[in-house]
Amino acid sequence: MTGLPIALTCGEPASIAPEITAKAWASLHQDPRNNFFLIGDALDFVERSTAAGLAVPVVQITDTAHATEVFGAALPILDVKLPKPSRAAWIDTRNSQYVIDVISLATDLCMKRHCGAMVTNPIQKDALYAVGFRHQGHTDFLASLVASAEAPIQEVMMLVAGGLRAVPITVHVPLAQVPTLLTTEAIVAQGRIVAWGLQHWFGIETPRIWVTGLNPHAGENGNMGHEEMSIIEPAIAQLRSWGVSAHGPVPADTAFHAEARENYDAILCMYHDQALIPIKTLDFHGGVNVTLGLPFIRTSPDHGTALNLAGKGTARADSLIAAIRLSSDMAARG
C-alpha cells in the first residue's frame, strides 16, 4: 500500500474537523509520504475553514490517484455534498446519516485498495444515535462493515502516544460492568491481534506485551479480588502458548513510569481509563487511536469534536497530524 494516498473522513461537520484538517494539510503538504485527501463537502469545508481564518487551497478530485498528484499544491477533496450546510458548534442531525455514509465510503475505498489507510476525524455519537447508529464508536462500526460469517473481525483499540502503546480490553462500558465483561477469551484474542499488529505494522519482530491486573496491586494473590487468578493469569498462559511474549498481571500503578515502559512494546489494560489516563498524561495533544484487526489501516486523533472550540481557529491539530503520520508509517511497513 506504499504510495497510495490516505483517506481522511470529514467527521462531525459542526466540529473542529475542518479547522484541524486545514492545519494538518498546511503542516504536511510538503512531505509526499503523508499525502491525504478529504472525503467531504468541498464548499462547506472552504467556508468553514476560511471563516476560522485558516483558508488553504483546495482542489476537487474524482479519483484517489489524482489526490497524490495535487497534494503538494492543494488539499484534495473527494466532494460529497452535505444535506445541510454546517454551522460551527451547532449540531444538525439532518447531517448525521451523511457522517455515517462518509465512513462507509472510506471503508469501501480501503477495501478496494484505492487508498493506503483511513484516518477518521472525530464524530459526535449523540448525533449519530439520533438516526439509529447502534455502535460504541468508529472501532466497532468499522468492524461491522467488513466482518462476515466467513471472516469475523476482532477489532482492537490501541492508543499510541509518548512512546506508549496501550490497549483497553473493555472500552466504552460502565465501570461496574467491567468485571462481568472481562474474560480470558477476550484478553487472548486481543493480545494475539496486538502481537501480530506490532510485527506487521510497527516492525517489531518479537513484541513484548505486558498485561495489567484489574484490582489494586494486581489482586494481591486473591486478597483484593479474584479476577487476576481466574481470568487474567490463564489468558497470559494461553498467549505464551501461542508464542506471544506476555508478562503479568502487573499492578497498574507501577506499569507506566519511564523505567517500566522500557520493558514492553504494548500493554493490555483491563478498562478504558486504565489505558487512557497514562496516554493522555504523556501526550495530551498528540495521542493517536489505532484500530487493529481490520483488513486495512485506520487511525484517528485521540480527542473528540471539541464543539466549544469550533469556529475559533484555535484548535490544535497535533493529534490529527500524528494520526496521519502514523498511518503513513504503518502503510510503508505493510
C-alpha positions as CSV (number, residue, x, y, z in Angstrom):
1,M,0.0,0.0,0.0
2,T,3.1,2.3,-0.1
3,G,2.5,5.4,-2.2
4,L,-1.3,5.3,-2.0
5,P,-3.0,8.4,-0.5
6,I,-4.7,8.3,2.9
7,A,-8.4,8.8,3.1
8,L,-9.5,11.4,5.7
9,T,-13.1,11.4,6.7
10,C,-14.9,14.7,7.4
11,G,-16.2,13.7,10.9
12,E,-18.9,15.8,12.5
13,P,-19.4,18.8,10.2
14,A,-20.1,21.2,13.1
15,S,-16.9,20.3,14.9
16,I,-13.3,21.4,14.8
17,A,-12.7,18.9,12.0
18,P,-12.5,21.5,9.1
19,E,-10.0,23.6,11.1
20,I,-7.7,20.8,12.1
21,T,-7.9,19.3,8.6
22,A,-6.7,22.7,7.2
23,K,-3.9,22.9,9.8
24,A,-2.9,19.3,9.0
25,W,-2.6,19.9,5.3
26,A,-0.6,23.1,5.9
27,S,1.8,21.2,8.1
28,L,2.2,18.1,5.9
29,H,1.7,19.1,2.3
30,Q,5.4,19.4,1.6
31,D,6.0,15.8,2.5
32,P,4.6,13.5,-0.1
33,R,4.9,10.5,2.2
34,N,1.9,11.8,4.2
35,N,-0.4,12.7,1.3
36,F,-4.0,12.5,2.1
37,F,-7.4,13.6,0.7
38,L,-10.5,14.7,2.5
39,I,-13.9,13.0,1.9
40,G,-16.4,15.7,2.5
41,D,-18.3,18.7,1.1
42,A,-15.7,20.9,-0.6
43,L,-17.7,24.1,-0.5
44,D,-18.6,23.7,3.2
45,F,-15.0,22.9,4.1
46,V,-13.8,26.1,2.3
47,E,-16.5,28.3,4.0
48,R,-15.8,26.8,7.5
49,S,-12.0,26.9,7.3
50,T,-12.0,30.4,5.8
51,A,-14.3,31.7,8.5
52,A,-11.9,30.4,11.1
53,G,-9.0,32.2,9.4
54,L,-7.5,29.0,8.1
55,A,-8.0,29.2,4.3
56,V,-6.0,26.7,2.4
57,P,-6.0,25.9,-1.4
58,V,-8.3,23.0,-2.3
59,V,-9.0,21.0,-5.4
60,Q,-11.9,18.7,-6.0
61,I,-10.9,15.2,-7.2
62,T,-12.8,12.4,-8.8
63,D,-10.3,9.6,-8.2
64,T,-7.7,8.8,-5.5
65,A,-4.8,8.8,-8.0
66,H,-5.4,12.5,-8.6
67,A,-5.0,13.2,-4.9
68,T,-1.4,12.2,-4.9
69,E,-0.7,14.4,-7.9
70,V,-2.1,17.6,-6.4
71,F,-1.4,17.2,-2.7
72,G,1.7,19.3,-2.6
73,A,-0.2,22.3,-4.0
74,A,-3.7,22.0,-2.6
75,L,-5.8,19.9,-0.3
76,P,-7.5,17.2,-2.4
77,I,-11.2,16.8,-1.6
78,L,-13.4,13.9,-2.8
79,D,-16.6,16.0,-2.9
80,V,-19.6,14.6,-1.2
81,K,-22.4,17.1,-0.7
82,L,-23.8,17.7,2.8
83,P,-27.6,17.6,3.1
84,K,-27.5,20.9,5.0
85,P,-24.7,23.5,5.4
86,S,-22.8,23.1,8.6
87,R,-22.5,25.7,11.4
88,A,-19.7,25.8,13.8
89,A,-20.7,24.3,17.2
90,W,-24.3,23.7,16.1
91,I,-25.2,20.0,15.6
92,D,-27.7,19.3,12.9
93,T,-28.9,15.7,12.9
94,R,-30.0,16.1,9.3
95,N,-26.3,15.6,8.5
96,S,-25.8,12.6,10.8
97,Q,-26.5,9.9,8.2
98,Y,-24.1,11.7,5.9
99,V,-21.3,11.3,8.5
100,I,-22.0,7.6,8.7
101,D,-22.1,7.3,4.9
102,V,-18.7,9.0,4.5
103,I,-17.1,6.5,6.9
104,S,-18.7,3.7,4.8
105,L,-17.3,5.2,1.6
106,A,-13.8,5.5,3.1
107,T,-14.1,1.8,4.2
108,D,-15.0,0.8,0.7
109,L,-12.1,2.7,-0.8
110,C,-9.7,1.0,1.6
111,M,-11.1,-2.5,0.9
112,K,-10.7,-1.9,-2.8
113,R,-7.1,-0.7,-2.3
114,H,-7.8,2.8,-3.7
115,C,-6.1,4.3,-0.6
116,G,-3.4,3.2,1.7
117,A,-5.1,3.9,5.0
118,M,-8.1,5.6,6.6
119,V,-7.8,8.4,9.2
120,T,-11.1,9.5,10.8
121,N,-12.0,12.9,12.1
122,P,-14.0,12.9,15.3
123,I,-17.7,12.2,15.4
124,Q,-20.5,13.3,17.7
125,K,-22.0,10.0,18.7
126,D,-25.2,11.5,20.2
127,A,-26.0,13.0,16.8
128,L,-25.5,9.6,15.2
129,Y,-27.6,7.8,17.8
130,A,-30.4,10.1,16.8
131,V,-30.6,8.4,13.3
132,G,-30.2,4.9,14.5
133,F,-26.5,4.4,14.9
134,R,-26.0,1.5,17.3
135,H,-22.3,1.3,17.8
136,Q,-19.9,2.4,20.6
137,G,-17.9,4.4,18.1
138,H,-15.7,4.1,15.0
139,T,-13.9,1.0,16.1
140,D,-16.8,-1.5,16.3
141,F,-18.7,0.2,13.4
142,L,-15.7,-0.3,11.0
143,A,-15.5,-3.9,12.1
144,S,-19.2,-4.4,11.4
145,L,-18.8,-3.0,7.9
146,V,-16.1,-5.6,6.9
147,A,-17.0,-8.6,9.0
148,S,-18.7,-11.7,7.6
149,A,-19.6,-15.2,8.7
150,E,-16.6,-16.4,6.8
151,A,-14.3,-13.7,8.0
152,P,-15.3,-12.5,11.5
153,I,-13.5,-9.4,12.9
154,Q,-12.0,-9.0,16.4
155,E,-11.4,-5.3,16.5
156,V,-8.8,-3.9,18.9
157,M,-8.4,-0.3,20.0
158,M,-4.8,0.7,20.6
159,L,-3.8,4.2,21.9
160,V,-0.4,5.5,20.9
161,A,1.4,8.5,22.5
162,G,4.7,9.4,24.2
163,G,6.3,6.1,23.4
164,L,3.4,4.2,24.9
165,R,1.0,1.7,23.2
166,A,-1.9,0.9,25.4
167,V,-4.9,-1.4,24.7
168,P,-8.1,-1.3,26.8
169,I,-9.7,-4.8,26.8
170,T,-13.1,-3.4,27.7
171,V,-13.8,0.0,26.2
172,H,-16.9,2.2,26.4
173,V,-18.8,0.4,29.1
174,P,-19.8,1.5,32.7
175,L,-17.0,0.6,35.1
176,A,-19.4,-1.5,37.2
177,Q,-19.8,-3.8,34.2
178,V,-16.1,-4.4,33.6
179,P,-15.7,-7.4,35.9
180,T,-18.5,-9.2,34.2
181,L,-17.4,-8.4,30.7
182,L,-13.7,-9.2,31.2
183,T,-12.9,-12.8,30.0
184,T,-9.9,-14.9,29.4
185,E,-11.0,-15.3,25.8
186,A,-11.2,-11.5,25.2
187,I,-7.7,-11.0,26.6
188,V,-6.2,-13.8,24.5
189,A,-8.0,-12.7,21.3
190,Q,-6.9,-9.1,21.6
191,G,-3.4,-10.0,22.8
192,R,-2.8,-12.1,19.7
193,I,-4.0,-9.3,17.4
194,V,-1.8,-6.8,19.1
195,A,1.2,-9.1,18.8
196,W,0.5,-9.5,15.1
197,G,-0.1,-5.8,14.6
198,L,3.1,-4.9,16.2
199,Q,5.0,-7.3,14.0
200,H,3.2,-6.4,10.7
201,W,2.5,-2.6,11.1
202,F,5.2,-1.5,13.5
203,G,8.1,-3.6,12.5
204,I,8.7,-5.2,15.9
205,E,9.9,-8.8,15.3
206,T,9.2,-10.2,18.8
207,P,6.8,-7.9,20.6
208,R,6.9,-7.8,24.4
209,I,3.4,-7.4,25.9
210,W,2.6,-6.6,29.5
211,V,-0.8,-7.2,30.9
212,T,-2.2,-5.3,33.9
213,G,-4.3,-6.5,36.7
214,L,-7.8,-5.4,37.3
215,N,-7.6,-4.8,41.0
216,P,-5.3,-2.7,43.2
217,H,-1.8,-4.4,43.5
218,A,-3.0,-6.9,40.8
219,G,-5.3,-8.5,43.4
220,E,-2.6,-9.3,45.9
221,N,-2.8,-13.1,45.4
222,G,-6.6,-13.0,45.7
223,N,-6.8,-10.8,48.8
224,M,-8.2,-7.9,46.8
225,G,-10.1,-9.7,44.0
226,H,-10.0,-12.9,42.1
227,E,-10.0,-11.7,38.5
228,E,-6.2,-11.9,38.2
229,M,-6.1,-15.6,39.2
230,S,-9.3,-16.7,37.5
231,I,-9.2,-14.7,34.3
232,I,-6.0,-12.8,33.6
233,E,-3.3,-15.3,34.5
234,P,-4.9,-18.1,32.4
235,A,-5.0,-15.6,29.5
236,I,-1.3,-14.8,29.9
237,A,-0.6,-18.6,29.9
238,Q,-2.6,-19.1,26.7
239,L,-0.8,-16.2,25.0
240,R,2.5,-17.6,25.9
241,S,1.4,-21.0,24.5
242,W,0.8,-19.2,21.2
243,G,4.3,-17.8,21.2
244,V,3.4,-14.3,22.5
245,S,5.9,-12.8,24.9
246,A,3.3,-11.9,27.5
247,H,4.1,-10.8,31.1
248,G,1.8,-10.1,34.1
249,P,-0.6,-9.5,35.6
250,V,1.3,-6.3,36.7
251,P,-0.1,-3.7,39.1
252,A,-1.4,-0.8,37.0
253,D,0.0,1.8,39.4
254,T,3.6,0.8,38.6
255,A,3.2,-0.1,34.9
256,F,3.5,3.3,33.3
257,H,6.6,5.1,34.6
258,A,9.6,5.5,32.3
259,E,11.6,2.6,33.5
260,A,8.6,0.2,33.3
261,R,7.8,1.3,29.8
262,E,11.2,0.3,28.6
263,N,10.3,-3.3,29.2
264,Y,7.3,-3.7,26.9
265,D,6.2,-2.7,23.4
266,A,2.5,-2.6,24.3
267,I,0.4,-3.0,27.4
268,L,-3.0,-4.6,27.7
269,C,-5.2,-2.8,30.2
270,M,-8.4,-4.1,31.7
271,Y,-10.6,-1.0,31.2
272,H,-10.8,2.3,29.4
273,D,-9.4,4.8,31.9
274,Q,-6.6,2.4,32.9
275,A,-5.2,2.8,29.3
276,L,-6.3,6.3,28.5
277,I,-5.1,8.2,31.6
278,P,-1.4,7.4,31.1
279,I,-1.7,8.0,27.3
280,K,-3.2,11.5,27.8
281,T,-0.8,12.3,30.7
282,L,2.2,11.5,28.5
283,D,1.0,13.5,25.4
284,F,-2.5,15.0,25.8
285,H,-2.4,16.8,22.4
286,G,-0.6,14.1,20.4
287,G,-2.3,10.8,21.1
288,V,-3.4,8.6,18.3
289,N,-6.1,5.9,18.3
290,V,-5.2,2.9,16.1
291,T,-7.7,0.1,15.2
292,L,-6.0,-3.3,14.9
293,G,-7.8,-6.4,13.5
294,L,-9.2,-4.7,10.4
295,P,-8.0,-5.7,6.8
296,F,-6.8,-2.1,6.4
297,I,-5.1,0.6,8.5
298,R,-7.2,3.0,10.5
299,T,-6.1,5.7,12.8
300,S,-7.7,8.8,14.4
301,P,-6.9,11.7,16.7
302,D,-7.4,10.8,20.3
303,H,-9.9,13.5,21.1
304,G,-13.5,14.5,20.5
305,T,-15.3,17.1,18.5
306,A,-14.4,20.0,20.8
307,L,-17.6,21.9,19.9
308,N,-16.5,24.6,22.4
309,L,-13.6,25.5,20.1
310,A,-15.3,25.1,16.8
311,G,-15.1,28.1,14.5
312,K,-12.4,29.9,16.5
313,G,-9.4,28.6,14.6
314,T,-7.6,27.8,17.8
315,A,-8.0,24.1,18.0
316,R,-4.7,22.2,17.9
317,A,-4.1,19.7,15.1
318,D,-1.3,17.8,16.8
319,S,-3.3,14.6,17.2
320,L,-4.6,14.6,13.7
321,I,-1.1,15.3,12.3
322,A,0.3,12.4,14.4
323,A,-2.5,10.1,13.2
324,I,-1.8,10.9,9.6
325,R,1.9,10.4,10.0
326,L,1.5,7.1,11.9
327,S,-0.9,5.7,9.3
328,S,1.7,6.6,6.6
329,D,4.4,4.8,8.6
330,M,2.2,1.8,9.1
331,A,1.3,1.6,5.4
332,A,5.0,1.8,4.5
333,R,5.7,-1.3,6.6
334,G,2.7,-3.2,5.5
